[in-house]
């Protein structure tokens, strides 16, 4: 499913006959506020946007977001190294304003793919106890919606701030019960048009 969406995303970009072809790329530092997982720190975020229309008051296109979070350290005699990877495939609409020419607001909605890798060593500092190691992988699908504010620094570069709500769910299996994950994601970064 994930590979099919990536292929569809790339084909749509190359086959579309847009009025003005514009792209933007931004790098940010994400902050995750989740319902259950609170110790994850943002490592990096990347956003790519392709505009089908980028003239006038209303602009729209497709975007891809990638955000990487990590929870690493010693906790209750266990060394943990956990990673979260968010992949968002979105449609977006950007709004510009005559009164604030350097500022734009973008709304997004789309598909979320969440992947998590975890590695843990239990009884890490207790030499008299047996050391146990576990590895786990978690994947789920869902949706996201968000709001982005950009402020132009000249004609090419811009400062960007984003809020996203992510919801992902994994159905129950024989070995695992159903899992849902809700998170609010904030990011601040710098981008450019090309």
C-alpha positions in Angstrom: 0.0 0.0 0.0 2.8 2.4 0.9 4.8 1.7 -2.3 1.6 2.1 -4.4 0.9 5.5 -2.9 4.5 6.7 -3.5 4.3 5.6 -7.2 0.9 7.3 -7.6 2.3 10.5 -5.9 5.3 10.6 -8.3 3.3 9.9 -11.4 0.7 12.5 -10.6 3.5 15.1 -10.3 5.1 14.3 -13.7 1.8 13.8 -15.6 0.0 16.9 -14.4 -0.2 19.9 -16.7 0.1 22.7 -14.3 -0.3 26.4 -15.1 2.9 27.2 -13.3 5.2 24.5 -11.9 6.4 25.4 -8.5 8.0 23.2 -5.8 9.1 23.9 -2.3 11.3 22.0 0.2 11.6 22.7 3.9 13.6 21.2 6.8 12.3 21.5 10.3 12.6 20.4 14.0 9.4 18.5 15.0 7.8 18.3 18.5 5.5 15.4 19.3 2.7 15.6 21.8 1.1 12.2 22.0 -1.6 10.7 24.1 0.5 7.8 25.4 4.1 8.3 24.2 5.6 11.4 25.8 9.3 10.8 25.8 10.0 11.0 22.0 12.2 13.9 20.8 12.1 15.3 17.3 15.2 14.6 15.2 14.3 16.0 11.8 11.3 16.8 9.6 11.2 17.2 5.8 8.4 18.6 3.7 8.1 18.6 -0.1 5.3 20.4 -1.9 4.3 20.4 -5.6 1.9 23.2 -6.7 -0.6 22.6 -9.5 -1.4 26.2 -9.2 0.8 28.8 -7.6 -0.7 32.1 -8.8 -3.3 34.4 -7.4 -5.2 34.1 -4.1 -5.8 30.3 -4.1 -3.1 27.7 -4.7 -3.2 24.0 -4.4 -1.2 20.8 -4.9 0.3 17.7 -3.3 2.7 17.3 -0.5 4.8 14.7 1.3 6.0 15.0 4.9 8.5 12.9 6.7 9.1 13.3 10.5 11.5 11.3 12.6 11.3 11.0 16.4 13.5 9.1 18.9 13.3 7.9 22.5 16.7 6.8 23.6 18.2 6.3 27.1 18.1 4.4 30.4 14.7 4.0 32.0 13.9 1.8 35.0 17.0 -0.4 34.6 16.3 -0.8 30.8 18.2 0.8 28.0 15.7 1.7 25.2 16.2 2.9 21.7 12.8 3.6 20.1 12.2 5.3 16.8 9.0 6.7 15.2 8.7 7.6 11.5 5.7 9.5 10.2 5.0 9.6 6.4 2.2 11.9 5.3 0.8 12.1 1.8 -1.5 15.1 1.5 -3.5 17.4 -0.7 -3.2 21.1 0.3 -4.5 24.5 -0.4 -2.5 27.7 0.2 -4.1 31.0 0.9 -2.4 34.4 0.4 -3.5 37.8 1.5 -3.2 41.3 -0.1 -2.7 42.9 3.3 0.1 40.5 4.4 2.0 39.7 1.1 4.8 37.9 2.8 2.5 35.6 4.8 0.5 32.6 3.6 -1.7 29.9 5.3 -1.9 26.3 4.1 -4.5 23.7 5.0 -3.7 20.0 4.5 -5.5 16.7 4.7 -4.3 13.2 3.7 -3.0 9.7 4.5 -0.7 8.8 7.3 1.7 5.9 7.5 3.3 5.3 10.9 6.3 3.0 11.5 8.0 2.3 14.8 11.2 0.3 15.6 12.1 -0.5 19.2 15.1 -2.1 20.8 15.3 -2.6 24.5 17.9 -4.2 26.9 16.3 -5.0 30.3 18.2 -5.1 33.6 20.9 -3.1 31.9 22.8 -2.0 35.1 22.0 -5.1 37.2 25.0 -7.5 36.7 23.5 -10.2 38.9 20.4 -10.5 36.8 20.0 -12.0 33.3 20.0 -9.4 30.6 17.0 -9.7 28.2 16.8 -8.0 24.9 13.7 -7.4 22.8 13.0 -6.0 19.4 9.6 -4.9 18.1 8.2 -3.3 14.9 5.0 -1.5 14.6 3.2 -0.2 11.4 -0.2 1.4 11.1 -2.3 3.5 8.7 -4.5 6.5 9.3 -5.1 10.1 8.4 -3.8 13.6 9.2 -5.0 17.1 8.9 -2.9 20.3 9.5 -2.3 24.0 9.2 0.9 25.7 8.1 1.9 29.3 8.2 4.8 30.5 6.0 6.6 33.9 6.1 8.7 34.8 3.0 12.3 36.0 3.4 12.8 37.5 0.0 11.6 35.7 -3.2 13.0 32.2 -2.4 13.4 31.4 1.2 10.7 31.2 3.9 10.2 30.5 7.6 7.5 27.8 8.2 5.5 26.7 11.2 3.2 23.7 11.1 0.6 22.0 13.3 -0.7 18.5 12.4 -3.1 16.1 14.0 -2.2 12.4 13.2 -4.4 9.4 13.8 -3.2 5.9 13.0 -4.8 2.5 13.8 -3.7 -1.1 13.6 -6.5 -3.8 13.6 -6.4 -6.7 16.0 -4.6 -9.9 15.1 -4.3 -13.3 16.7 -1.2 -12.2 18.6 -2.0 -8.6 19.2 -5.0 -6.5 20.2 -6.1 -3.4 18.2 -3.9 -0.3 18.6 -4.7 3.3 18.0 -2.3 6.2 18.1 -3.2 9.9 18.3 -0.7 12.7 18.2 -0.4 16.5 17.8 2.7 17.4 15.9 4.3 20.9 15.8 7.3 21.9 13.8 9.3 25.0 13.0 11.8 25.3 10.1 13.2 26.9 7.0 12.3 26.2 3.4 12.8 27.4 -0.2 11.0 27.4 -3.5 12.6 26.0 -6.7 
